[in-house]
């Protein structure tokens, strides 16, 4: 069980297939998600699934984001690309702590799985397969820009991942609380209880034990 109380403490990553116009041929989308902010911090599309590609992506993501990777937790499932020797040695060199799904637990990488569901069920997701790597790259670029900068995520009080990742969500949520309180005071008969909770989500837990999860949901 890992906890994040801020950005760049716990990341989750996975690979999904993107269909192409060639029957039986796929492109592979690698996506790295910050668990605390839900922001996509790194991605890459390749024509193969490999630990070498994954290692290069995590290295580039840390470098481009100016991330102090020592102590960063990187969670994934148990695929070959995740446990490949190149990937594991790169994580050790970066000081990143690898975390893997528990054996025989199919939904143990929930943040990445939820992100892929959002991606593939987005209204703008193409009806037809991708013609080539360039067209897939263009579409994913647009999706990442929308997801990070426009999409208001329900799990983080309907702020965008960019706002939360960069600390701008506090002002947004404070403004909403003030607005709701003013409306409640002006029209008290319309309110039977408390207003919507606009307090920021402080800590996010990756795969909590059932007892901890029960307390969080109660």
C-alpha positions in Angstrom: 0.0 0.0 0.0 1.4 3.4 -1.0 0.1 6.9 -0.2 0.6 10.1 -2.1 0.0 13.5 -0.4 1.3 15.5 -3.4 2.4 15.3 -7.0 5.3 13.1 -8.2 5.2 10.7 -5.3 3.3 7.8 -6.7 2.9 7.1 -10.5 1.0 4.4 -12.2 1.6 3.2 -15.8 0.4 0.6 -18.3 0.2 -0.2 -22.0 -2.9 -0.5 -24.1 -3.4 -1.5 -27.7 -4.5 0.9 -30.4 -6.0 -0.9 -33.5 -4.6 -0.1 -37.0 -6.0 -0.6 -40.4 -3.8 -3.7 -40.9 -5.7 -6.7 -39.6 -4.0 -8.2 -36.5 -1.5 -5.3 -36.2 -1.6 -2.9 -33.3 0.2 0.1 -31.9 1.1 0.3 -28.2 0.3 3.3 -26.1 2.4 3.7 -23.0 0.8 6.1 -20.4 2.2 7.3 -17.1 -0.3 8.8 -14.6 0.3 10.7 -11.4 -1.9 9.0 -8.9 -2.4 12.0 -6.7 -3.3 14.6 -9.4 -4.6 12.2 -12.1 -2.3 14.1 -14.5 -0.8 12.2 -17.5 2.9 13.0 -17.0 4.3 10.9 -19.8 3.3 8.9 -22.8 4.6 7.3 -25.9 3.3 5.2 -28.8 5.5 2.4 -30.2 5.1 -0.4 -32.7 6.1 -3.0 -30.1 5.8 -3.7 -26.4 9.1 -3.8 -24.7 11.0 -3.0 -21.5 13.5 -0.9 -23.5 10.7 1.4 -24.7 9.3 1.7 -21.2 12.7 2.4 -19.7 13.3 5.2 -22.2 9.9 6.7 -21.4 10.3 6.8 -17.7 13.8 8.3 -18.0 12.6 11.0 -20.4 9.5 11.7 -18.3 11.6 12.3 -15.2 14.2 14.4 -17.1 11.6 16.6 -18.9 9.6 17.1 -15.8 12.7 17.9 -13.7 11.6 15.2 -11.3 13.7 14.2 -8.3 13.0 10.5 -8.9 14.6 9.2 -5.7 11.8 7.5 -3.7 9.2 7.9 -6.4 6.9 4.9 -6.5 6.0 3.5 -10.0 3.1 1.0 -10.0 2.2 -1.4 -12.8 0.9 -4.8 -13.4 3.1 -7.8 -14.0 3.6 -7.7 -17.7 6.9 -8.5 -19.4 7.6 -4.9 -20.2 7.1 -4.0 -16.6 9.4 -6.6 -15.2 12.0 -6.6 -18.0 15.6 -6.4 -16.9 16.2 -3.1 -18.7 13.2 -1.5 -17.0 14.1 -2.7 -13.6 17.8 -1.6 -13.9 16.7 1.8 -15.1 14.3 2.2 -12.1 17.2 1.2 -9.8 19.5 3.7 -11.5 16.8 6.5 -11.1 16.1 5.6 -7.5 12.5 4.8 -8.4 10.7 2.2 -6.3 8.9 -0.4 -8.4 5.5 -1.5 -7.3 3.5 -4.4 -8.9 0.0 -5.7 -8.8 -0.6 -8.5 -6.4 -0.7 -12.0 -8.0 -4.1 -13.1 -9.2 -5.7 -9.7 -8.5 -7.0 -8.6 -11.9 -8.0 -5.0 -10.9 -4.8 -4.0 -8.9 -3.8 -1.2 -11.3 -7.1 0.7 -11.1 -5.9 4.2 -11.9 -4.3 3.3 -15.2 -7.3 1.0 -16.1 -9.7 3.9 -15.4 -7.7 6.2 -17.6 -7.7 3.8 -20.5 -11.5 3.4 -20.1 -11.8 7.2 -20.3 -9.6 7.3 -23.4 -11.4 4.6 -25.3 -14.9 5.8 -24.4 -14.2 9.4 -25.1 -16.7 10.8 -27.6 -13.8 11.9 -29.8 -12.2 8.4 -29.9 -12.0 7.4 -33.6 -14.6 5.1 -35.0 -12.1 3.6 -37.5 -8.7 2.1 -36.7 -5.6 4.4 -36.9 -4.0 4.6 -40.3 -0.5 4.9 -39.0 1.7 5.9 -36.1 1.5 9.6 -37.1 -2.3 9.7 -37.0 -2.4 7.9 -33.6 0.2 10.3 -32.2 -1.9 13.3 -33.3 -5.0 11.9 -31.7 -3.4 11.0 -28.4 -1.7 14.4 -28.3 -5.1 16.1 -28.4 -6.6 13.6 -25.9 -3.8 14.3 -23.4 -4.2 18.1 -23.8 -7.9 17.7 -23.1 -7.6 15.3 -20.3 -5.0 17.3 -18.4 -6.2 20.8 -19.1 -10.0 20.7 -19.7 -11.4 17.5 -18.2 -12.8 18.0 -14.7 -12.1 14.8 -12.8 -14.8 13.6 -10.4 -12.3 12.0 -8.0 -10.5 15.3 -7.4 -13.5 17.5 -6.8 -14.1 18.3 -10.4 -10.9 20.3 -11.0 -8.6 19.5 -13.9 -5.5 17.3 -13.4 -3.3 20.3 -14.4 -4.9 22.5 -11.8 -4.4 19.9 -9.0 -0.9 19.0 -10.1 0.3 22.6 -10.1 -1.5 23.7 -6.9 -4.1 25.9 -8.6 -7.0 23.7 -7.4 -7.0 25.3 -3.9 -8.1 28.7 -5.2 -10.7 27.1 -7.4 -12.2 25.0 -4.6 -12.1 27.9 -2.2 -14.0 30.0 -4.7 -16.6 27.3 -5.1 -17.1 26.9 -1.4 -17.7 30.6 -1.0 -20.1 30.6 -3.9 -22.2 27.7 -2.5 -22.3 29.3 0.9 -23.5 32.6 -0.5 -26.2 30.9 -2.4 -27.2 28.8 0.6 -27.5 31.9 2.8 -29.5 33.7 0.1 -31.9 30.7 -0.3 -31.8 28.7 2.9 -35.1 26.9 2.0 -33.5 25.2 -0.9 -31.0 23.4 1.3 -31.8 20.4 3.5 -28.2 19.7 4.6 -24.6 20.6 3.9 -23.5 21.9 0.6 -21.3 19.8 -1.7 -17.9 19.0 -0.3 -15.4 21.3 -2.0 -12.5 20.6 0.4 -9.4 19.3 -1.5 -8.6 15.6 -1.5 -5.5 15.5 0.7 -4.2 11.9 0.4 -4.6 9.3 -2.2 -4.0 5.6 -1.4 -2.9 3.1 -4.0 -4.6 -0.2 -3.5 -5.5 0.2 0.2 -6.3 -2.8 2.3 -10.0 -3.5 2.6 -10.2 -2.2 6.2 -8.6 1.1 5.2 -10.8 1.4 2.1 -13.9 0.8 4.3 -13.0 3.6 6.6 -12.3 5.9 3.6 -15.8 5.2 2.2 -17.7 5.4 5.4 
